[in-house]
Amino acid sequence: MAKVVKFGGSSLADANQFRKVAEIIRSDRERRYVVPSAPGKRFPEDTKVTDMLYQCYEAVGKGKNATAEFLPIAERFNEIISDLGLTINLDGEYDIIAENFRKRAGRDYAASRGEYLNGIILANYLGFQFVDAAKCIYFAANGEFDHDLTDACLASVLGGYPEAVIPGFYGARPDGTIQTFSRGGSDFTGSVVAKAINADLYENWTDVSGFLAADPHIVENPEIIEYITYKELRELSYMGAGVLHQDAIFPVRTARIPINIRNTNIPDAKGTMIVPEAPKEADSKIITGIAGKKHFSVISIEKDEMNSEVGFLRRLLTVFDNEGIGFEHIPTGIDTMSLVVSTEELEAHPNTVEYIEQVCRPNHIEVINNFALVAVVGRGMKERKGTATRIFAALSHANINIKMIDQGSSELNIIVGIHEKDFEKAVRVIYDMFMLSE
């Protein structure tokens, strides 16, 4: 039996947090493979070590002394070492990093050194083997993550150690160049490690007690979701819900390994279980969570007999492909079609509408800005009648106009489009309708 445990930056911000992490790991002998992030903020006005590394690297690039610029970062790690009473000395590592900064080893190399150094310290504190991620997590020469080689190497290397610490966030290309993951880096590292060793559970420790049913900045004290399926998590994460990036679940999802989101500061809290299929007793609620995004635009297109014009959609999407613009949704009618796109992306390609007119020759085309999407997600919706009616009633009662409705074929979510000014109110009234009335 083995568990992979990943700890975020807030969980390893200082020596006191290290002690909490060590106590969590030592309380369960199955927690044998640890993935640490770089030290995060110790207090609100503090700076994350990763940001300090970026700033240092930029300063060295402008001619500043590398050793002097790196000193505040070294002091941050030395403070942790001293407070924990460890005898290790990382001066040699600091010298190597400073020299590589002078040689312009790259921003990815610079950013990765926070995880690297934190991993060395944590491994020493726990008495675990330190495994440099650059030696077993691989990217191809073109920068794409190499799943197969990484999986094989991690399984081989970690199979030789009963316990190990593997820094998150980075790996290496064939020539040894350090490369970081673009999003949810340490979360993704934890996921690939869990898959490689065929872990029984992947625990992701952070500063919240689980996945919340709504944004706490919008809804006061939202409920913690006890169980959420991979599919539900993907829907909510894609629509802006935090805690765990959607890309980080794919390695464990394919291996059907559950994820447990836990709080380092409240270790007794059960947190949220992310599972392939939720147990029957967890299906009592109709919806699992609510999430959404703002800052969208809608390109509304009208053309007579659009539905019978072969190739219309293909030509339309070719314009977006050529411009490099992605889309969120495409609600359609018989003679109408709308594309929901990022306002920022559309503004970066100001000729898009003109190209659509040239290629598709619509009768009318219009761009509507200040658009927001709200997604109501839940596996319980499929078996319950009247879910959409309750959503629309809640929004109508709050005097919120619905501009778009979209429901996937899986019946896992219902997405409504509204004006941005109504976004926060919409999330609150839908939450109150379903979460407070059940």
Secondary structure as UniProt FT lines:
FT   STRAND          3..7
FT   HELIX           9..12
FT   HELIX           15..26
FT   TURN            29..30
FT   STRAND          31..36
FT   TURN            44..45
FT   HELIX           49..61
FT   TURN            62..63
FT   HELIX           66..84
FT   HELIX           91..102
FT   TURN            103..104
FT   HELIX           107..126
FT   STRAND          129..130
FT   HELIX           133..135
FT   STRAND          138..139
FT   TURN            141..142
FT   HELIX           147..158
FT   TURN            159..160
FT   STRAND          164..165
FT   STRAND          170..172
FT   TURN            174..175
FT   STRAND          178..180
FT   HELIX           185..196
FT   TURN            197..198
FT   STRAND          201..206
FT   TURN            216..218
FT   STRAND          227..229
FT   HELIX           230..238
FT   TURN            239..240
FT   HELIX           246..249
FT   HELIX           250..255
FT   STRAND          259..263
FT   TURN            264..265
FT   TURN            267..268
FT   STRAND          272..275
FT   HELIX           280..282
FT   STRAND          289..302
FT   TURN            304..305
FT   HELIX           306..308
FT   TURN            310..311
FT   HELIX           312..323
FT   STRAND          336..342
FT   HELIX           343..348
FT   TURN            350..351
FT   HELIX           352..360
FT   STRAND          364..377
FT   HELIX           379..383
FT   TURN            385..386
FT   HELIX           387..397
FT   TURN            398..399
FT   STRAND          404..407
FT   TURN            409..410
FT   STRAND          413..419
FT   HELIX           420..422
FT   HELIX           423..435
//
